[in-house]
Amino acid sequence: MNFYELFFQPYETYDNFQIALEVIATIFGVLSVLFSIKKNIWVYPTGIISTALYVYILFNFGLLGDMMINFYYTVMSVYGWVLWSRSSKDHIHVEVSWATKKEWFFSGILFFISLILVTIVYYYKPFIDNHFSMDKVNLGLYHLDWANWLDIFTTAIFLVGMWLMAKRKIENWIFWIVGDLICIPMMIYKGLGITSIQYLVFTAMAIIGYFEWKKDHQTNHSK
C-alpha cells in the first residue's frame, strides 16, 4: 500500500464538507499547540475551535472516546483560559512549573476514572448507534476493535494531559507525546489520514514544547 492509498484514498468517499471540516480543525489544532509551546493564552480560543469541530467529526467516525475527550477539551479550554488569564501578568503569557506529588496522585485518579467511564460508553455503543433504541440490540464490548481499545486508552492519557496543561505543569507534554504517537496508526486505520498527519506533527511539537517549558522554568528559577 503506497502513501496515497494509506492517507488519502479514503477521502474519495467523503464529501467536500467533511474534508473541509477536518482541514479547518487540523489547522486550528496546530495553531493551538504552537501557542501552547509559547505559553500564549491564544492556545485556548484556537483550541476551542479545533476541538468543537472534532466532536462532530469523531462522532461520525465512531470514535466515541476521542469524541468525549474533545468535548472535555472544549470545556476544559474555557477553564484553562480563565486560569491562565488570572495567572498571567500581561494577560498573554504564563509561568510554568513541575507537578507536585498531590497533582500526580490526582492525575492517576483522573486516568483510571476516564478508563472506566469511556469503557462504559463503548459498552452502550450498540444502543447509541441504534439511535438510542434497545430494539434488537446486544450490549457489550464484543464490537470493539483494536482502534477502539486504543481510543479508550488515549482518552485517559489526553484527559490528564489537558488538566496538567490547564494547571501549567511541564509534565503535560509527556502525556501529549505518548497519546499523539498512539493516535497516528489509529487515525490511519479509521480513514482520517489528514488527522493522522496532524498527530505526527503534534508529536514533534510536543517534544519541542516539553523542552521549551523545561528551559523556561530553569531560566526563571536560576535568577
PEJO-V702989 format. One record per backbone hydrogen bond with DSSP energy under -0.5 kcal/mol. NH is the residue of the N-H (numbers start at 1). CO is the residue of the C=O. If there is no record, write none. Layout:
BEGIN
<<NH CO> <NH CO>>
END
This chain:
BEGIN
<<6 2> <7 3> <8 4> <9 4> <11 8> <12 9> <13 10> <14 11> <19 15> <20 16> <21 17> <22 18> <23 19> <24 20> <25 21> <26 22> <27 23> <28 24> <29 25> <30 26> <31 27> <32 28> <33 29> <34 30> <35 31> <36 32> <37 33> <38 34> <39 36> <40 35> <41 92> <43 40> <44 41> <45 41> <46 42> <47 43> <48 44> <49 45> <50 46> <51 47> <52 48> <53 49> <54 50> <55 51> <56 52> <57 53> <58 54> <59 55> <60 56> <61 57> <62 59> <63 58> <64 62> <67 63> <68 64> <69 65> <70 66> <71 67> <72 68> <73 69> <74 70> <75 71> <76 72> <77 73> <78 74> <78 75> <79 75> <80 76> <81 77> <82 78> <83 79> <84 80> <85 81> <86 82> <87 83> <88 84> <94 39> <97 168> <104 100> <105 101> <106 102> <107 103> <108 104> <109 105> <110 106> <111 107> <112 108> <113 109> <114 110> <115 111> <116 112> <117 113> <118 114> <119 115> <120 116> <121 117> <122 118> <123 119> <124 120> <125 122> <127 124> <128 124> <129 125> <130 126> <131 128> <132 127> <133 127> <137 134> <139 137> <140 123> <144 141> <149 145> <150 146> <151 147> <152 148> <153 149> <154 150> <155 151> <156 152> <157 153> <158 154> <159 155> <160 156> <161 157> <162 158> <163 159> <164 160> <165 161> <166 162> <167 163> <168 165> <169 164> <170 97> <172 169> <173 170> <174 171> <175 171> <176 172> <177 173> <178 174> <179 175> <180 176> <181 177> <182 178> <183 179> <184 180> <185 181> <186 182> <187 183> <188 184> <189 185> <190 186> <191 188> <192 187> <193 191> <196 192> <197 193> <198 194> <199 195> <200 196> <201 197> <202 198> <203 199> <204 200> <205 201> <206 202> <207 203> <208 204> <209 205> <210 206> <211 207> <212 208> <213 209> <214 210> <215 211> <216 212> <217 213> <218 214> <219 215> <220 216> <221 217> <222 219>>
END
